Amino acid sequence: MMAAISASLAGKKVILLEKNEKLGKKLFITGKGRCNITNACEPEDFLSHVSTNSRFLYSSFSRFNNRDMVRLLNDAGLKTKVERGQRVFPLSDHSSDVIGTLKRLCDRNHVEIHYHAQVSEILLTPAGENVQGSGDGAKDAEYISCDKGKEGRPAFAGVRLSDGRVIRGDSLILAAGGSSYASTGSDGSGCRLAASIGHKITPLYPSLAPFIMKESWCRELMGLTLKNVSIRVKNKKKLVYEGFGEFLFTHFGVSGPLVLTASTCLGKHQKALQVGELTLHLDLKPALTEEQLEKRYLKEFDTYRNKNISNVMERMLPKKMVPVFLHEAGIAPEKKVREITKKERRHMEMLMKDMVLHIVGVRGFEEAIVTRGGVSVKEVSPTTMESRLVENVFFAGEVLDVDAVTGGFNLQIAWSTGYTAGYFA
């Protein structure tokens, strides 16, 4: 939609091919149905939140940044608000209002929208040849698909739809998404089409996805949210990620904003993930130093020395977590505080600052917010989003090998690259 709006604002005739029965199905579910449009951080800080190929985005983000996106929507009548973490949402808290606003902009600029229009093939012509088309797809021409001409690059000529129709045009913007939430249409078909015209596809992995953990006791804590904790993810001794925030236990492992952000850093550690070498180190009391935590323990133990250790630990941890914590510490819950040895107490203190869990997998594309990987950015111009291999083919959004942490940054990548592709297409 953004690419179509941008191209139409430049005075071009635009056809938007939507394979679903309506626009924005994936946008509809973003931000838990509220649509985290973008992030209101300072523009100069934005790219620091991009996990993969951030430098590739410099030009497109400079052309159309997060403030430009908010201004576009506000000018079109959509009111917005900024919440915790600089996240920008529609004031109504309805993602459908964002989709409706973009649809109105398309209509206002005479974008021709075709629904149930799935592209099955990109049609090319050899370099040096110019195929003129009427745009109505009434008659197929002699196209050469996926083969380079003898000189230079092949050029875009048209697309063939799954029903056999051919639609011709001067240029193509491929903005078909990644592989996450396939039910919304983001099923990897964009990458398959890009590969069919010769583009290298960086391996696709689920990103912003929960972790599957080896420890079965995570299931016992299902639904428990820990706020203001910190985690470190390590590949053996090498630090992969470190962060602070909200942490959630699930029936299969762990999730929450902190874990989802950590998942964006696992791209280079797939081998370690497969062989079980990635560990998650949970600090339950990051606000306290080891010395301060020891003083807290000594105070609690001195005050409640005749109570069961399980009762005392409920003063320091969520009640639901106490049995698991004591089991990991190797201490019976009915043991009296006065019977706890110094060695046992020190072990509990260390465990509270460094509870080690083992990551054995990441949940699949059906739960991943975004896709890591995609069309190699080495084969795409960062200035125009045009293919370096095929003339007049452009890319935008999640189909590219660019992804970011949670908080509205991934949608802004779509807005910036979409606007740039539309501008130059």
C-alpha positions as CSV (number, residue, x, y, z in Angstrom):
1,M,0.0,0.0,0.0
2,M,2.8,2.5,0.8
3,A,4.6,1.7,-2.4
4,A,1.4,2.2,-4.4
5,I,0.7,5.5,-2.6
6,S,4.2,6.7,-3.2
7,A,4.1,5.8,-6.9
8,S,0.7,7.3,-7.4
9,L,1.8,10.6,-5.7
10,A,4.6,10.7,-8.3
11,G,1.9,10.7,-11.0
12,K,2.2,7.1,-12.1
13,K,-0.6,4.8,-13.0
14,V,-0.6,2.1,-10.4
15,I,-2.1,-1.4,-10.2
16,L,-2.0,-3.1,-6.8
17,L,-2.2,-6.8,-7.0
18,E,-3.5,-8.3,-3.7
19,K,-3.9,-12.0,-3.5
20,N,-6.2,-11.8,-0.5
21,E,-9.8,-10.7,-0.4
22,K,-8.9,-7.5,1.3
23,L,-5.9,-5.3,2.0
24,G,-3.7,-5.4,5.1
25,K,-4.5,-8.7,6.7
26,K,-1.1,-8.9,8.4
27,L,-1.2,-5.3,9.4
28,F,-4.5,-6.0,11.0
29,I,-2.9,-8.3,13.6
30,T,0.2,-6.2,14.4
31,G,0.5,-4.8,17.9
32,K,-2.1,-7.3,19.1
33,G,-4.7,-5.8,16.8
34,R,-3.8,-2.2,17.7
35,C,-1.0,-1.7,15.0
36,N,2.3,-0.4,16.4
37,I,2.7,1.9,13.4
38,T,6.2,3.1,14.0
39,N,8.5,4.2,16.8
40,A,8.9,7.9,17.8
41,C,12.5,7.7,18.7
42,E,14.8,10.4,17.3
43,P,15.4,9.7,13.6
44,E,19.2,9.5,14.1
45,D,18.7,6.7,16.7
46,F,16.3,4.7,14.6
47,L,18.8,2.5,12.7
48,S,20.5,1.4,15.9
49,H,17.3,-0.7,16.5
50,V,17.7,-2.6,13.2
51,S,19.2,-6.0,13.7
52,T,20.1,-7.0,10.1
53,N,21.7,-4.8,7.4
54,S,20.9,-1.5,9.0
55,R,23.3,0.4,6.7
56,F,21.2,-0.6,3.7
57,L,18.3,1.4,5.1
58,Y,20.2,4.7,5.5
59,S,19.0,6.2,2.2
60,S,15.4,5.0,2.2
61,F,14.9,6.1,5.9
62,S,16.5,9.5,5.1
63,R,13.9,9.9,2.3
64,F,10.9,8.8,4.4
65,N,11.4,8.4,8.1
66,N,9.3,7.7,11.2
67,R,8.1,11.3,11.5
68,D,7.2,11.4,7.9
69,M,5.0,8.4,8.4
70,V,3.1,9.9,11.4
71,R,2.7,13.1,9.5
72,L,1.3,11.3,6.4
73,L,-1.3,9.5,8.5
74,N,-2.2,12.6,10.6
75,D,-2.7,14.7,7.5
76,A,-5.0,11.9,6.1
77,G,-7.1,12.2,9.2
78,L,-5.8,9.4,11.5
79,K,-4.9,10.6,15.0
80,T,-2.0,8.9,16.7
81,K,-0.5,8.6,20.2
82,V,2.8,7.6,21.7
83,E,3.1,5.0,24.5
84,R,5.8,3.3,26.5
85,G,8.9,2.7,24.6
86,Q,8.1,5.4,22.1
87,R,5.7,3.1,20.4
88,V,3.2,4.9,18.1
89,F,-0.4,3.6,17.9
90,P,-3.6,4.9,16.3
91,L,-5.5,6.9,19.0
92,S,-8.5,4.6,18.4
93,D,-6.4,1.5,19.2
94,H,-7.8,-0.2,16.1
95,S,-5.4,-1.4,13.4
96,S,-8.3,-1.4,11.0
97,D,-8.2,2.4,11.1
98,V,-4.6,2.4,9.8
99,I,-5.6,0.1,7.0
100,G,-8.6,2.2,6.2
101,T,-6.5,5.4,6.1
102,L,-4.0,3.8,3.7
103,K,-6.8,2.4,1.6
104,R,-8.3,5.9,1.3
105,L,-5.0,7.3,0.2
106,C,-4.8,4.6,-2.5
107,D,-8.3,5.5,-3.7
108,R,-7.7,9.2,-3.6
109,N,-4.7,8.7,-5.9
110,H,-6.6,6.4,-8.3
111,V,-4.7,3.2,-7.4
112,E,-6.4,0.3,-9.2
113,I,-6.7,-2.5,-6.7
114,H,-7.2,-6.1,-7.9
115,Y,-8.2,-8.6,-5.2
116,H,-7.7,-12.4,-5.4
117,A,-4.8,-11.6,-7.8
118,Q,-1.9,-13.9,-7.0
119,V,1.2,-13.6,-9.1
120,S,2.6,-16.9,-10.2
121,E,5.4,-15.7,-12.5
122,I,7.4,-12.6,-13.3
123,L,7.8,-12.1,-17.0
124,L,11.0,-10.6,-18.4
125,T,12.4,-9.5,-21.7
126,P,16.1,-9.6,-22.7
127,A,18.2,-6.5,-22.2
128,G,17.8,-4.0,-25.0
129,E,14.3,-5.0,-25.9
130,N,11.3,-2.9,-25.0
131,V,7.9,-4.6,-24.6
132,Q,5.0,-2.2,-24.7
133,G,1.8,-3.4,-23.1
134,S,-1.7,-2.2,-22.8
135,G,-1.8,-3.1,-19.1
136,D,-5.1,-5.0,-19.4
137,G,-3.5,-8.4,-19.9
138,A,-5.8,-9.2,-22.8
139,K,-3.0,-10.8,-24.8
140,D,0.2,-12.5,-23.9
141,A,3.3,-11.5,-25.8
142,E,6.6,-13.4,-26.5
143,Y,8.2,-13.1,-23.1
144,I,11.4,-14.6,-21.9
145,S,11.2,-15.5,-18.2
146,C,14.2,-15.7,-15.9
147,D,16.8,-15.6,-18.7
148,K,19.4,-12.8,-19.0
149,G,19.9,-11.2,-22.4
150,K,23.2,-11.4,-24.1
151,E,24.2,-8.0,-22.9
152,G,23.3,-6.1,-19.7
153,R,20.3,-7.0,-17.6
154,P,17.0,-8.5,-18.5
155,A,14.0,-6.1,-17.9
156,F,10.6,-6.4,-16.4
157,A,7.8,-7.0,-18.9
158,G,4.8,-8.2,-16.9
159,V,3.3,-10.7,-14.5
160,R,1.3,-13.8,-14.9
161,L,-1.4,-14.5,-12.4
162,S,-2.4,-17.8,-11.0
163,D,-5.6,-17.8,-13.2
164,G,-3.4,-17.4,-16.3
165,R,-4.0,-13.7,-16.9
166,V,-1.0,-11.5,-17.9
167,I,-0.7,-7.9,-16.7
168,R,1.9,-5.8,-18.4
169,G,3.7,-2.8,-17.0
170,D,6.8,-0.6,-17.0
171,S,8.0,-1.7,-13.5
172,L,7.2,-4.0,-10.7
173,I,7.5,-3.5,-6.9
174,L,7.6,-6.8,-5.1
175,A,6.3,-6.2,-1.6
176,A,4.9,-9.6,-0.7
177,G,6.2,-10.0,2.8
178,G,8.2,-12.8,4.5
179,S,7.1,-16.2,5.8
180,S,5.6,-15.4,9.2
181,Y,1.8,-15.7,9.7
182,A,1.2,-17.5,6.4
183,S,-2.5,-17.3,6.9
184,T,-2.3,-13.5,6.2
185,G,-0.7,-14.1,2.8
186,S,2.9,-13.7,4.1
187,D,3.8,-17.2,3.0
188,G,7.2,-16.9,1.4
189,S,5.9,-16.5,-2.1
190,G,7.7,-13.2,-2.5
191,C,11.0,-14.8,-1.9
192,R,10.2,-17.6,-4.3
193,L,9.3,-15.1,-7.1
194,A,12.5,-13.2,-6.4
195,A,14.5,-16.4,-6.6
196,S,12.8,-17.3,-9.9
197,I,14.4,-14.2,-11.6
198,G,17.8,-15.0,-10.2
199,H,18.0,-13.3,-6.8
200,K,19.9,-14.9,-4.0
201,I,17.7,-15.5,-0.9
202,T,19.4,-15.3,2.4
203,P,18.1,-18.3,4.5
204,L,14.8,-17.5,6.2
205,Y,14.4,-17.9,10.0
206,P,11.6,-16.9,12.4
207,S,12.5,-13.7,14.3
208,L,10.9,-11.9,17.1
209,A,9.8,-15.4,18.2
210,P,9.6,-17.2,21.6
211,F,12.2,-19.7,22.8
212,I,11.7,-23.4,23.3
213,M,13.6,-24.4,26.5
214,K,15.0,-27.7,27.7
215,E,13.8,-27.1,31.3
216,S,10.4,-28.8,31.7
217,W,9.6,-26.7,34.8
218,C,8.9,-23.7,32.5
219,R,5.5,-25.4,32.0
220,E,4.8,-25.2,35.8
221,L,5.3,-21.4,35.6
222,M,3.2,-20.9,32.4
223,G,1.5,-17.5,32.4
224,L,3.9,-16.0,35.0
225,T,5.3,-12.6,33.9
226,L,8.5,-11.3,35.5
227,K,8.9,-7.5,35.1
228,N,12.2,-5.7,35.5
229,V,14.5,-8.7,35.0
230,S,17.6,-9.0,32.9
231,I,18.8,-11.8,30.7
232,R,22.0,-12.7,28.9
233,V,22.1,-15.2,26.0
234,K,25.4,-16.9,25.5
235,N,26.9,-19.2,22.8
236,K,29.2,-21.1,25.2
237,K,31.1,-18.2,26.8
238,K,30.4,-15.7,24.0
239,L,27.7,-13.1,24.8
240,V,25.0,-13.0,22.1
241,Y,22.5,-10.7,23.7
242,E,22.0,-8.8,26.9
243,G,18.8,-6.9,27.9
244,F,16.4,-5.7,30.6
245,G,12.6,-5.8,30.6
246,E,9.6,-8.2,30.7
247,F,9.9,-12.0,30.7
248,L,7.1,-14.5,30.3
249,F,7.0,-18.3,31.0
250,T,5.0,-20.5,28.6
251,H,4.1,-24.1,28.2
252,F,7.0,-24.6,25.8
253,G,9.6,-22.2,27.3
254,V,9.8,-18.5,27.5
255,S,8.5,-15.4,25.7
256,G,7.8,-11.7,26.3
257,P,9.3,-8.5,24.9
258,L,12.8,-9.3,26.3
259,V,12.9,-12.8,24.7
260,L,11.4,-11.6,21.4
261,T,14.1,-9.0,21.1
262,A,16.8,-11.5,22.0
263,S,15.6,-13.8,19.2
264,T,16.7,-11.2,16.6
265,C,20.3,-11.9,17.6
266,L,20.3,-15.6,16.9
267,G,20.7,-15.5,13.1
268,K,24.5,-16.1,13.3
269,H,24.1,-18.8,15.9
270,Q,21.9,-21.3,14.2
271,K,24.4,-24.1,14.5
272,A,24.9,-23.6,18.2
273,L,21.1,-23.5,18.6
274,Q,20.8,-26.9,16.8
275,V,23.3,-28.6,19.0
276,G,22.1,-27.0,22.2
277,E,25.0,-24.7,23.0
278,L,22.9,-21.6,23.6
279,T,22.1,-20.7,27.2
280,L,19.8,-18.1,28.7
281,H,21.0,-16.5,32.0
282,L,18.2,-15.0,34.0
283,D,19.0,-12.3,36.6
284,L,15.9,-12.1,38.9
285,K,17.2,-9.1,40.9
286,P,19.2,-6.9,38.4
287,A,18.7,-3.8,40.6
288,L,20.8,-5.4,43.4
289,T,24.5,-6.1,43.4
290,E,25.7,-9.4,44.8
291,E,26.7,-7.6,48.0
292,Q,23.3,-5.9,48.3
293,L,21.5,-9.2,47.6
294,E,23.5,-10.9,50.3
295,K,22.5,-8.3,52.8
296,R,18.9,-8.8,51.8
297,Y,19.1,-12.5,52.4
298,L,20.9,-12.1,55.8
299,K,18.2,-9.6,56.9
300,E,15.3,-12.0,55.9
301,F,17.0,-15.0,57.3
302,D,17.7,-13.3,60.6
303,T,14.2,-11.9,60.9
304,Y,12.3,-15.2,60.0
305,R,14.8,-17.8,61.1
306,N,12.1,-20.1,62.5
307,K,9.9,-20.1,59.4
308,N,10.0,-22.5,56.4
309,I,12.3,-21.3,53.7
310,S,9.4,-21.4,51.2
311,N,7.5,-18.8,53.3
312,V,10.5,-16.5,53.4
313,M,11.2,-16.8,49.7
314,E,7.7,-15.6,48.9
315,R,8.9,-12.3,50.2
316,M,11.5,-12.2,47.5
317,L,10.0,-14.0,44.5
318,P,6.5,-14.5,43.0
319,K,4.7,-17.2,45.0
320,K,4.3,-19.4,41.9
321,M,8.1,-19.4,41.3
322,V,9.2,-20.4,44.8
323,P,8.8,-24.2,44.4
324,V,10.8,-24.2,41.1
325,F,13.5,-21.9,42.6
326,L,14.0,-24.1,45.6
327,H,14.0,-27.2,43.5
328,E,16.8,-25.8,41.4
329,A,18.6,-24.7,44.5
330,G,18.3,-28.3,45.9
331,I,16.6,-27.2,49.1
332,A,13.4,-28.7,50.5
333,P,10.6,-26.1,50.8
334,E,9.7,-27.2,54.4
335,K,13.3,-26.7,55.6
336,K,13.6,-24.1,58.4
337,V,15.6,-21.0,57.7
338,R,17.8,-21.6,60.7
339,E,18.8,-24.9,59.1
340,I,20.1,-23.3,55.9
341,T,23.8,-23.5,55.7
342,K,26.0,-20.6,54.5
343,K,26.9,-22.6,51.4
344,E,23.2,-23.2,50.6
345,R,22.4,-19.5,51.1
346,R,25.3,-18.5,48.9
347,H,24.0,-20.9,46.2
348,M,20.5,-19.4,46.4
349,E,22.0,-15.9,46.0
350,M,24.0,-17.0,43.0
351,L,21.0,-18.7,41.5
352,M,18.9,-15.6,41.9
353,K,21.5,-13.6,39.9
354,D,22.2,-16.3,37.3
355,M,19.5,-18.8,36.7
356,V,20.7,-20.8,33.7
357,L,18.2,-22.2,31.1
358,H,19.0,-24.0,27.9
359,I,17.6,-22.9,24.5
360,V,16.8,-25.8,22.3
361,G,14.8,-24.0,19.6
362,V,12.7,-21.1,18.4
363,R,9.0,-21.2,17.7
364,G,8.1,-21.4,14.0
365,F,6.9,-18.9,11.5
366,E,3.3,-19.3,12.7
367,E,4.3,-17.5,15.9
368,A,7.2,-15.3,14.6
369,I,6.4,-11.6,14.3
370,V,8.8,-11.1,11.4
371,T,11.1,-13.1,9.1
372,R,14.8,-12.9,9.3
373,G,16.5,-13.3,5.9
374,G,15.1,-12.7,2.4
375,V,16.3,-11.1,-0.8
376,S,20.0,-10.4,-0.5
377,V,20.5,-6.6,-0.1
378,K,23.8,-6.9,-2.0
379,E,21.6,-7.4,-5.1
380,V,19.4,-4.4,-4.5
381,S,20.2,-0.7,-4.8
382,P,19.9,0.9,-1.3
383,T,19.1,4.3,-2.9
384,T,16.2,3.2,-5.2
385,M,15.3,-0.3,-4.0
386,E,15.8,-1.5,-7.6
387,S,17.2,-4.9,-8.4
388,R,20.8,-4.9,-9.6
389,L,20.0,-8.0,-11.7
390,V,16.7,-7.1,-13.5
391,E,15.8,-3.7,-14.7
392,N,12.6,-2.1,-13.4
393,V,12.1,-4.6,-10.6
394,F,12.0,-3.1,-7.1
395,F,11.7,-4.6,-3.6
396,A,10.1,-3.3,-0.4
397,G,9.4,-4.5,3.1
398,E,9.9,-7.9,4.7
399,V,10.8,-9.7,1.5
400,L,14.2,-8.0,1.9
401,D,16.9,-9.3,4.2
402,V,16.3,-6.6,6.8
403,D,14.7,-6.9,10.2
404,A,14.6,-5.1,13.5
405,V,13.7,-5.4,17.2
406,T,10.1,-5.1,18.4
407,G,8.5,-1.7,18.9
408,G,7.3,-0.4,15.5
409,F,10.7,-0.6,13.8
410,N,9.8,-3.4,11.4
411,L,6.7,-1.6,10.1
412,Q,8.8,1.5,9.6
413,I,11.2,-0.5,7.4
414,A,8.2,-1.4,5.3
415,W,7.0,2.3,5.1
416,S,10.5,3.6,4.2
417,T,11.4,1.0,1.6
418,G,7.9,1.0,0.2
419,Y,7.9,4.8,-0.2
420,T,11.3,4.7,-1.8
421,A,10.5,1.9,-4.2
422,G,7.3,3.7,-5.3
423,Y,9.2,7.0,-5.8
424,F,11.7,5.4,-8.2
425,A,9.7,2.7,-9.9
